[in-house]
């Protein structure tokens, strides 16, 4: 997730080495702000968690709608894997 945070913050970064740092397309080292990177990591983690919650809510909504149409829980699970 650290690499993604750096790519998100520094559009000129094309390569990241965990040992050597971040580099642009010319091989020049790009200076990065660790506080900004850590904040972006936190934002990405929160977004990932929210995406998971949203997916679970969509699945629950789909199940409820299918049940309202008269399908049983077993039919829904067998047919859609929900």
N, C-alpha and C positions, 0 to 999 in steps of 0.2 A: 504494500500500500504506500510505502515511502516513495517508491519510484513514481507511482501515479501522481502523488501529491506534487513532486518536483516537476513532472511534465505539465501538470495543470497550472502551476505558478510561473513557470519559465518556458515560454513558447520557443525560445531559441535552443533549448537543450534537446540534443538528438541522441545522446548516449550517457548512461550512468554506470559507473563502476562503484561498487560498495567500498572498495579500498581506496580508489583514487579521486572520486568525486564526479561531478557532472560536467559534460563537455558539449560544445556547439558543433555544428557540421564541419567547421574548420579545425577541430581538435583543440580549440581553446577552452581552458577551464572556465566554467561559469561559477561565479560566486553566488552562494545561496544563503538565505537567511533562515537559520534553524527554527526560530520562533514561528515564522510564517509557514514553514514546512510542517511543524508540529500542529499548528492550528488547522492546516488543510487536512492532515491525517485525521484529526478529530472530526472535522466536517464530513470527510468521506466515510468514516465509521458510523456517524450518526445517520448519514444518507443510506448506507447499507442496511442499517437496522430499520429505518423507516420503510425502505423498499420491501423488506421482509414482512413487516406488519401490514403494509398495503396489500401484498400478495395474499396473505392469510385472510384478510378482510374480503378480497375479491372472491376467493375460493368459498368462503362462508356464504357470501351473497349468492354465488352461483348455485350452491347446494340448496339454499332456501328457496330460490326461484324454481329449481327443478322439483323440489318437494311440493311446492305450491301447484305445480302442474300435475301432481299425482304420482310421481316416481317415488319408490321406496328408497331408503338409505342404501340397501343392498344393490338395487338397480343402478343407482348413481355411482356407487363404488365400482361395480363390475364394468359399467359402461365407460365411465370417465376417469376412474381412478381417484376420485375425490373422497 
